[in-house]
Amino acid sequence: MAVLDILAEMARTGRWGPVAIGANWNGVTTAFGEPWDVGAMSRRRKWPRLFAYGDLELSVCRCRRILLVCVQTWREAIELPSSVPGETQVFPASVTHRGVTRALDRAGCP
């Protein structure tokens, strides 16, 4: 599957496997393994924290729910978690506005 198809499906459904806004953090770590702990989102508070699985970044609140989902697409390659915990899959990052628009149209996502 091409990365644009993955991103369009995420936009259409609001999910990437166990990842969704409000999803329980334990379900994510069970499916994908332990993430990189990027750190607190504020210098004054420990929570929420930013975690990453390659280029999939997740902000997690103290109650262990996902608050924000972000996929970095500006690098030369996009690294996303695979269905095997602790492993990632790498995609060429040929993300353009036109390509994203076409992928969203194909996925039926306005």
N, C-alpha and C positions, 0 to 999 in steps of 0.2 A: 504494500500500500504506500502511496506517495504521501509525503508530509503534508501537502495541501489538502489531500483527502482527509487526513487525520484532523487537521485544524478545522476544516469545514464541519466535520462530524462533531467536534467539540463545540463549535459555535451553535450547531443545530440542536444538540441534546443538552449542552451544559455539562457534559461528563467526559472524562477520560478514564475508563475503567472505574476504579473506586473513587476517583477524584471528582468532586463537585462542591460548589459553595454549600456550606453547612454539613458536609460529610464528616463522619467520625474519623479522627486521625489514626486510630488503631487499625481500622480497615485498610487505610492507605499503606501503613507500614507493614501490615501482614501481606498485602499483595506485592508491594514493590521492594520491601526490605528497608533498611535504615537509610535515611537521606543524608545529604550534607547539611549540617547546621550552619547556615550563613550567619545567623545572629539575631539579636533583638532589632526591632524596627525603630526603636527609640533609644536614645542614650540614657534616659532616665528610668525606663521600665524594662523589665525582663520579658514581658509578654505584650503584644503578640510577637512571635518569632517567625523568621523567614527560613524556610527549608527548601532544598533543591534536589531534584533528580535530574542531573544534567541541566538542560535548558528549561525544564518545567519547574517553576518556582511557586511555592505555596506559603501563604501567610496563615499561621495557625494561632488561634487564641488560647488563653489559659485553660478554657474548658475543653480543649483538644478538638475543636471544630475548625474546618477550613473557612477562612474569611475571604481569601483572594487567590485567584489562579492566574498565572502569567506564563506565557511561553516566549522565550527570547528567540527571535527569528533573524537577528541582524548579523549573526556570526556566519562563518563559511560553511559550517555544518550544524545541524540541529540534533541534539542528543535528547532522547526521550526514554522513559522507563519501558522495559519490555515486560512480557508476561512472566518472565523468570525473575523472582526476587533478587535484587542486587545487581542485575544486568541492565544494560541500556542498549538501545538501537540508535544508530547514527544515520541521518538523512542529509543529502546535499541541500543546502539552504538556498534554493533558487526561488525565494519568495518575493513576488512583485505584486503591486496593487491589482493589475490585470489578472494575474494568476489566482489571487485570493478571490476576486470577484467571480471568476469563472467557476472555481471550486465551490463557492457558496451557492451559486446558481444550480450546479449539478446536484448538490446535496438538498436542494429545496429550502434553503435558508435565506430569507429575504434580507 
